[in-house]
Amino acid sequence: MTSEKTWVGIDVCKDVLDIDLLPQGGTLQQPHHEREVQALIEQLRPLSPSLVVVESTPIVPSHPCRTAA
């Protein structure tokens, strides 16, 4: 029996992290501050993700991260 691999995608905005878990399909959103980043690491540790992809969202006037701030 093979275990299902977990992939994590993190979209980094100035004030918010948007996190997607695949193939579980879970999503999280949390503030982009050092304490919350450390808490996210602790949340992800038990999942033993096979891959973590981090993408920085460019600052463009029409992007949701820009308008939400």
Backbone as a chain_set.jsonl record, in Angstrom:
{"seq": "MTSEKTWVGIDVCKDVLDIDLLPQGGTLQQPHHEREVQALIEQLRPLSPSLVVVESTPIVPSHPCRTAA", "coords": {"N": [[0.842, -1.193, 0.0], [0.604, 2.187, -0.867], [1.361, 5.397, 0.441], [-0.434, 8.468, 0.288], [0.916, 11.267, -1.3], [1.621, 14.565, -0.165], [1.246, 17.819, -1.356], [2.126, 21.21, -1.103], [1.084, 24.461, -1.739], [1.994, 27.781, -1.586], [0.963, 31.021, -1.711], [2.396, 34.047, -1.532], [1.57, 37.048, -0.255], [1.882, 40.528, 0.609], [0.681, 40.931, 3.147], [-0.712, 38.592, 3.655], [-0.848, 34.999, 3.655], [-1.732, 32.586, 1.352], [-2.665, 29.321, 1.38], [-2.627, 26.188, -0.15], [-3.522, 22.774, -0.076], [-2.684, 19.769, -1.578], [-3.242, 16.392, -2.499], [-5.439, 16.708, -0.893], [-7.083, 18.946, -0.871], [-7.529, 21.003, 0.876], [-7.673, 24.393, 2.042], [-6.029, 27.259, 3.348], [-5.768, 30.41, 5.0], [-3.755, 32.903, 6.233], [-2.314, 35.487, 8.33], [0.656, 37.169, 7.192], [3.079, 37.049, 8.998], [5.885, 36.69, 11.202], [5.348, 35.018, 13.487], [3.004, 33.634, 12.701], [3.951, 32.325, 10.431], [5.771, 30.543, 11.564], [3.933, 29.011, 13.033], [2.501, 27.89, 10.904], [4.465, 26.231, 9.782], [4.665, 24.335, 11.837], [2.082, 23.272, 11.684], [2.161, 22.04, 9.187], [4.178, 20.171, 9.413], [3.422, 17.501, 10.481], [2.203, 16.465, 8.2], [4.21, 15.865, 6.468], [5.043, 17.024, 3.842], [5.646, 16.305, 0.395], [6.402, 18.129, -1.454], [6.859, 21.611, -1.429], [5.725, 24.555, -2.683], [6.463, 27.873, -3.173], [5.194, 30.974, -3.972], [5.648, 34.274, -4.871], [3.436, 36.879, -4.946], [3.162, 39.253, -7.456], [3.119, 42.817, -7.159], [0.466, 44.351, -8.336], [-1.931, 46.716, -9.439], [-4.572, 45.64, -9.785], [-4.651, 43.167, -8.542], [-5.988, 40.771, -6.19], [-4.646, 40.599, -3.684], [-3.495, 43.077, -3.459], [-5.683, 44.807, -3.417], [-6.994, 43.977, -1.152], [-5.565, 44.822, 1.002]], "CA": [[0.0, 0.0, 0.0], [1.379, 3.422, -0.924], [0.714, 6.528, 1.097], [-0.696, 9.59, -0.599], [1.847, 12.375, -1.107], [1.006, 15.877, 0.045], [1.911, 18.969, -1.95], [1.675, 22.466, -0.513], [1.33, 25.667, -2.51], [1.84, 28.986, -0.757], [1.01, 32.294, -2.43], [2.829, 35.024, -0.539], [1.251, 38.464, -0.447], [2.534, 41.347, 1.623], [0.062, 40.774, 4.46], [-1.47, 37.34, 3.78], [-0.399, 33.781, 2.992], [-2.798, 31.699, 0.882], [-2.071, 27.999, 1.359], [-3.443, 25.108, -0.712], [-2.999, 21.434, 0.145], [-3.117, 18.819, -2.594], [-4.546, 16.289, -3.131], [-6.506, 16.809, 0.106], [-8.014, 19.988, -1.269], [-7.73, 22.001, 1.919], [-7.093, 25.719, 1.851], [-5.855, 28.061, 4.562], [-5.298, 31.783, 4.788], [-3.329, 33.455, 7.512], [-1.475, 36.676, 8.212], [2.054, 36.964, 6.822], [3.923, 37.566, 10.077], [6.808, 35.64, 11.63], [4.702, 34.074, 14.401], [2.077, 32.803, 11.937], [4.745, 31.463, 9.56], [6.25, 29.453, 12.425], [2.774, 28.159, 13.326], [2.219, 27.145, 9.681], [5.459, 25.157, 9.703], [4.266, 23.304, 12.794], [0.868, 22.634, 11.16], [2.495, 21.228, 8.021], [5.164, 19.143, 9.769], [2.872, 16.138, 10.535], [1.803, 16.025, 6.861], [5.431, 15.512, 5.729], [4.813, 17.309, 2.415], [6.66, 15.9, -0.584], [6.805, 19.321, -2.197], [6.288, 22.891, -1.004], [5.995, 25.572, -3.7], [6.186, 29.214, -2.656], [5.126, 31.948, -5.06], [5.436, 35.644, -4.438], [2.501, 37.586, -5.816], [3.638, 40.587, -7.838], [2.227, 43.913, -6.775], [-0.196, 45.003, -9.464], [-3.106, 47.386, -8.872], [-5.835, 44.909, -9.828], [-4.553, 41.856, -7.897], [-6.751, 40.718, -4.935], [-3.795, 40.881, -2.526], [-3.277, 44.526, -3.428], [-6.922, 45.506, -3.07], [-7.454, 43.54, 0.168], [-4.753, 45.447, 2.053]], "C": [[0.881, 1.248, 0.0], [0.621, 4.538, -0.236], [0.582, 7.678, 0.097], [0.277, 10.727, -0.277], [1.072, 13.667, -0.954], [1.878, 16.942, -0.6], [1.294, 20.226, -1.358], [2.053, 23.608, -1.439], [1.051, 26.88, -1.646], [2.006, 30.213, -1.643], [1.283, 33.371, -1.386], [2.459, 36.428, -0.994], [1.932, 39.242, 0.674], [1.986, 41.053, 3.02], [-0.563, 39.411, 4.711], [-0.744, 36.197, 3.07], [-1.639, 32.983, 2.609], [-2.163, 30.332, 0.678], [-3.074, 26.994, 0.809], [-2.734, 23.789, -0.464], [-3.569, 20.506, -0.908], [-2.564, 17.439, -2.258], [-5.718, 16.408, -2.158], [-7.531, 17.879, -0.226], [-8.267, 21.036, -0.21], [-7.085, 23.318, 1.568], [-7.043, 26.434, 3.193], [-5.483, 29.476, 4.142], [-4.922, 32.31, 6.153], [-2.449, 34.673, 7.298], [-0.025, 36.309, 7.905], [2.938, 37.683, 7.836], [4.751, 36.409, 10.609], [6.141, 34.599, 12.521], [3.778, 33.111, 13.645], [2.816, 31.867, 10.983], [5.284, 30.286, 10.366], [5.123, 28.486, 12.772], [2.408, 27.314, 12.1], [3.199, 25.984, 9.521], [5.076, 24.014, 10.631], [3.003, 22.57, 12.337], [1.196, 21.673, 10.021], [3.42, 20.056, 8.355], [4.569, 17.734, 9.823], [2.456, 15.59, 9.166], [2.991, 15.531, 6.036], [5.278, 15.768, 4.231], [5.978, 16.857, 1.547], [7.222, 17.104, -1.319], [6.099, 20.535, -1.614], [6.715, 23.92, -2.044], [5.559, 26.915, -3.133], [6.26, 30.189, -3.817], [4.849, 33.318, -4.468], [4.524, 36.34, -5.442], [3.066, 38.953, -6.166], [2.627, 41.65, -7.424], [1.727, 44.594, -8.048], [-1.501, 45.589, -8.942], [-4.369, 46.542, -8.832], [-5.797, 43.559, -9.113], [-5.285, 41.88, -6.552], [-5.909, 41.012, -3.704], [-3.582, 42.386, -2.366], [-4.536, 45.254, -2.968], [-7.433, 45.128, -1.683], [-6.725, 44.265, 1.284], [-5.291, 46.733, 2.539]], "O": [[1.813, 1.343, 0.798], [-0.605, 4.617, -0.318], [1.394, 7.824, -0.816], [0.438, 11.102, 0.884], [0.003, 13.841, -1.539], [3.095, 16.963, -0.413], [0.084, 20.294, -1.139], [3.199, 23.713, -1.874], [-0.016, 26.987, -1.043], [3.058, 30.418, -2.248], [0.488, 33.575, -0.469], [2.975, 36.929, -1.993], [2.499, 38.645, 1.589], [2.757, 40.938, 3.973], [-0.911, 39.093, 5.848], [-0.114, 36.392, 2.031], [-2.501, 32.733, 3.451], [-1.226, 30.193, -0.109], [-4.225, 26.95, 1.243], [-1.517, 23.683, -0.616], [-4.782, 20.453, -1.114], [-1.447, 17.366, -1.748], [-6.869, 16.229, -2.555], [-8.71, 17.738, 0.097], [-9.143, 21.884, -0.384], [-6.068, 23.357, 0.876], [-7.9, 26.239, 4.055], [-4.948, 29.696, 3.056], [-5.681, 32.179, 7.113], [-1.901, 34.869, 6.213], [0.455, 35.254, 8.319], [3.469, 38.762, 7.576], [4.348, 35.253, 10.475], [6.354, 33.403, 12.323], [3.774, 31.911, 13.918], [2.369, 30.744, 10.746], [5.254, 29.149, 9.894], [5.334, 27.274, 12.802], [2.044, 26.147, 12.244], [2.797, 24.877, 9.164], [5.157, 22.848, 10.245], [2.869, 21.371, 12.579], [0.581, 20.614, 9.902], [3.431, 19.055, 7.639], [5.168, 16.823, 9.252], [2.367, 14.374, 8.992], [2.806, 14.857, 5.022], [5.372, 14.835, 3.432], [7.143, 17.007, 1.916], [8.373, 17.099, -1.754], [4.9, 20.499, -1.339], [7.906, 24.136, -2.265], [4.428, 27.072, -2.673], [7.247, 30.232, -4.551], [3.931, 33.493, -3.667], [4.813, 36.381, -6.638], [3.413, 39.729, -5.275], [1.425, 41.391, -7.354], [2.462, 45.307, -8.731], [-2.122, 44.99, -8.064], [-5.176, 46.71, -7.917], [-6.813, 42.864, -9.076], [-5.225, 42.882, -5.839], [-6.41, 41.621, -2.759], [-3.501, 42.892, -1.247], [-4.451, 46.218, -2.207], [-8.219, 45.869, -1.092], [-7.223, 44.317, 2.408], [-4.7, 47.355, 3.421]]}, "num_chains": 1, "name": "protein.A"}
